[in-house]
Every structure is written in C-alpha cells, then in structure tokens.
Amino acid sequence: MDTENHDQTGPEPPSKADWVRYRPTGVQGVTLMRAHFTDYTFERHSHPEFGIGLTYRGVQTFNCQGSRQVSAPGNVIFLNPDQAHDGLRGKTDSYDYSMLYVDPAVMTVLREQAAGVLPASYFRDAVVHAPEAARQLHDAIEATGQAQEALRAESLLLKAFMGLLLRFGETQAAAQAPVLAGLARLNRVRDYIRAHAGNDISIAELAREAGVSRVYLSRAFERQFGVPPHVYLNAVRLANARQLLLSGMSLATVAVSAGFADQSHFTRRFKGAVGLSPGAWLRQMRSG
C-alpha cells in the first residue's frame, strides 16, 4: 500500500493499487486523508479526533455504534472521538474516500452563544445520506489544497462543520443572529482586507483585528456586509486585477500582484465571477 505523502487537489481515478495519503489542510487541528482501497481492511481502532468523511466512489462499510454501517457516494461519515470502528469495502471492487481528522478543540470553537450558534457536542449517526451537505464539505476540502486561499479554506471548513453539527448533532439546533459587535470593528476588518488583499489572510488575523473569535467574525461580517470575508477578499482581488489589466500589466504579473497563487488560479476565480477569462474580458474592454 502506497502511504507516501502527495499534495492532491482531488480524488484520483480508480486503480488496482491501494493508497493512503495524508496532508495538513492549513487549518490548525485539521488533517486530510484521501484513500483508495480494494482488499485492505482496517482493524478495529479509534482516534482521539473527530472523523468527518465522504465516500467518492464505490461502497465502504465499517462496524461502529454496535452495527454495520454502509456508505456510498452522497453520504457523509461521522466518527466521534474515541469511537471504535474498523473499515473495509462493500459490494464493489474498490472504494475511494476522504476523511478529515478534526481536533475536538476546533469543534469547541464553534459553540459560541454570542455568535448565535450552540450546536451539539457530538454527532448522532455514523452515516447520513445528505448530498448537499456532502457537496459543501467536498468544496471545503478542495479549497484546502489551494495556495493563497487560507481565508476561503478555513471559512468553508468551519461553516461546513457548524452546519453538520447543527443538523446531524445529537440534538438538532438552529443558528441565530450573532450579537452585534459594532460597525466600527467590522469596518476595520473590511479595511484590513482591502489593505492586505495581496496576502494569504487568515480568519485568525481578521478576528484579532476585530477583537472577536473566528466563528463570531465570520458570521457577523456576513450579516453586516452580505458576504463572508473570503468572498469579499476575492472581490477586492478581482477589482484590483481589473485595474492592473487595464494598465497594461501582463496576465501572469497581474495574478501574483493581485494576490492569486498563479495565472491558473487567477483565471479560475476571474471567470467564476465575471463569466469570461481575464484575456477575453480585456479584449472586449479594449475593443469597446
């Protein structure tokens, strides 16, 4: 079995060889594992962390909570800390999945009454069929592999974890509006994003700037300005990029100057917001 570490941005296509790869997500206390298995079987074991996973291909089974659990694409897997389980394939030749190992301290941060969220401490079921939640979790996982996207990755992960705990925790709860922190603090955060848009800003930086917690900052900022901090950061970067493009700067230079990891990253974000590639947009602007 191949256990060599590789930076991998998405599930690999099926293959005959079993492999397991771990990498940090860039979010403190959260590690990502991706795996492809055919005949490998995990012995009964447990982890001190939460395990939150997705099945991408095939069917995987494991014994947990006193019964046999089955997970297929569209399902989300939950393992509470110290919960014993094993693992093997189901009625398919192989299966592919991802698992996030999350320090309990990360989940504790999400329980903040002032932020309007007080989810359960643990998950109720080992497997749930929730395609939309699975898609959101997948998007969060994919964001962790992108350079210059620390804010987006952490924002999406924390939001996904919070939503999963609220919906699938031992006791269900609904998020409430956060207690107002004051417009001056949130304006200071917005100004900080504008001034440092070229940097790989983190939620921790913004929370320190406002003097609040990370989960509170994320929810209060979105309530005040209509978008979460990472979306606002992307908008600032794109606005700066458009100005640089019109000034005659090359696409590659614009990408780095505006705060994107490279030209490919810039093009993906630009097209996602504008509907055109940066080059096509620039040609239209110049021909008009």
N, C-alpha and C positions, 0 to 999 in steps of 0.2 A: 504494500500500500504506500502510495506517494504522500509523504507528510511534509514535503518541502514548502516553505512559505513563498507565495507569489502574490503580487498585487493584482487583484482580479476585480473587474468592474461589473461582471455579470456572470450568471450561471453558464458553465461550459456545456457544449453539446455532449450527449451520452457517449460513453466509451466503455470498453471492456475493462480497463484498468480502474481499480478503486483508488480514490484520492481524498485527502483531507487537507484543507488549507486554512490557516488562521491569520488574521491581521488585526491590528488596532483600528478602531473606527475614527480616531481623532477626538472622540468624546470620552473624557476621563471616566473610567469604570465600565466601559462597554467594549467588548471584543466580538469580532465577527468570525464565525466558522462557516465555510462552504464545504460540501462533501458530495461525492458520487460513490454509491455502493452497489455492488451486485450480490456477493455472497458474504460480505463481512457482517459479523454480529457483535454488537456491544454487550459486554457482560453487565450484570446488574450493578449500578453505581449511582452516585448522586453528585451534585455540585453545590457549593456554597452560594452561588449566584442564581438569579432568575434565568431561565432559558426561554426565549421567545423566538419561535421559528416558523419557517414557511417551507412547504413542500412544493418544488417546482415541476418535477416530472416523476411519474410512476406512483407507487403506493408504498409508504413506510408504515411499519407497525412497531409498537412498543407496549410493554406492560407497565402500567402506572395506575395509582389510585385503586388498586385491587382488581383491575380488569384490563383486557386487551384493547388498546387504542389503535385506531386506523386513521391515517392522514393521507389525503390526496391533494392535487392542485386546487387552490381556492380555500384551503384550510389554514388555520393558524394554530401553532402548538404552544402550550404554556407549561412550563415546569417551574414550580415554586422552589425556593432554596431548600436544599437537603431532601428533596423529594426523590425517592429511589425509582429507577427506571432502567430498562435495557433498550435495545434497538435492533431492528432487522427489516428486511424488505418484505413487502406483502405479495399480492398476486400479480407481480410484474417482474420482468427480468432484472430491473435495477430501479434506483430512485435517486433523485437529486434534491438537495435541500440546503437551506441556510439556517443558522442558529445564532442569535445574539445572546451572549452571556453578559448579564447586567448586574453590577454590584447592587445589593439592596439599598445602599446609600443613595443611588441615583433615583430609585423609586420613592424613597422617603422625601426627597426634594419636591416631588410632585404634590405632596399632601400639604397644601398651604391654604388655610381658610381665607386669608387676606386676598389671595389670588383668585378666589372663587372656586377652588377645586379641593375636594376632600374625598378622593376615591378610596376604594378598599385597599387593604394591605397586601392581599394575595389574590390569585386567580382561582376561579371556581372550577372550571373544567380543564382537562388536559388537551382537548382538541375541539375547536369550533369551526363550523363552516361559515365563513364571512369573507366573500370575495372582495368587497370594497375595502374592508379593513386590511386584507392581505395585500391589496394593491397599494394602499397608503404605506404600509410597512415596507413593501418592496421598494417604493420610491425613496423612502428614508434610507434604506440600506444602500441603494445605488448612489445616493448623494454623498455617502461617507467615503467613496473612492475618488472624489474629485478634488484636485488641488484648488486653493483659493475659494473654497466653499464651506469653510468651517461653520459659519453662521447658519447657512442653509441646512447643513447636515445635522447640527445639533438641534435646530429648531424643529425639523421634521421628525427626528427621533423622539424628542421629548413630547411633541404633540401626539405622535403615534402611541407612545407608551401611556400617556394620560388617557387617550381615547379608549385604549384597550382595557385599562383598569376600570374606567368608569362604566364601560359596557359589559365587561366579562369578569369583573371582580366578584369576590364572594358576596358582596352586597352592591347592587347597582345604585348609581348616583348620577346626578346631572350637574354639569358645570354651571356656576352662577357668575354674574358680572363681578369683576375684581373691584376691591375698594379703591377709590380714586387716589392716585399718588401725587397729583398736582401736575398741571400742564407744564410748568416750568421745568420739571425733571424730565418729562418726556420730550419736550422741545430740545433739551440739552442732549439727549440721546440722538435725536434726529440730526442735530448739528454735528455731532460727533461722527455719525455715519457719513455725512457729506464730506467732512474734512479728512476722513481716513478711508474713503471708498477703495483706494488702491491697495489697501492692506487686507490680509486674511482675518477680518474682525471676528471675534467670538462673542457669544452671549455673555460670558463672564465679564468681558471688557465693558459691554453696554450696561450690565447690571451694576458694576462698580461705579460707572459714570452717573447712574441714576440713584444709587444708594438703595437698591432693592434686590430681591432674589432673581434668579434666572427665569423661573417659571412665571413670577409676577411680571417681570419686564416684558416677556413675550406676549402675555395676554393683555396687559394694559396698553402696550404700544399698538397692538392691532385694534383694540377697542377705540383708541383715540384717533388713529390715522387711517383706519380701514384696511391696512395690510400688515402682515407680520414683518419684523425687522429685516429678515433675509430677502423678502420681496422688495422692500424699499431700497435696500442696498443694491439689488440688481438693477432697479430703475435708475438710481443715481449713476451707476457704472455705465449703463447704456446711454444716458443723456450726455455724459462726458465723452463717451466714444463717438457719438454722432458729431459733436463739435470738433473732435480731433480728425475725424474722417473728412469733414468739410474743409479743414485747414490744409489738407493735402498729405497728411501723415499716412504711411503705409499700413495695411491691414494688420500685419504682424506686430508692428510697433504700437499701434492703437490698442491691440488686445492686451499687451503687457502694461501699457501706460494706464489703461482704464481699470486694471485690477483683475483681469481674467488670467487663467493659467497659461493659455496659449491661444493661437488663432482658431483652433477647432472648438475650444470651449467658448470663445467669444462668438463664433458663428452660430453655435447651438443656442446660446442664450438670446442673441440678437434676433434670430429667426423665430424663436419661440414667442417673442414679444411684438415683433414688427410684421412678421409674415414673409419677410424676404431676407436673403443673405445680406451681409453688410455691403458687399460689392454691388449687388443688384440695386439695393437702396441708393447707394451713392451715384450709380449711373443715372437713375431716374431723377435724382435731385439735381444733377448737373445738366441733364437734358431739358429740364423744365425751365 
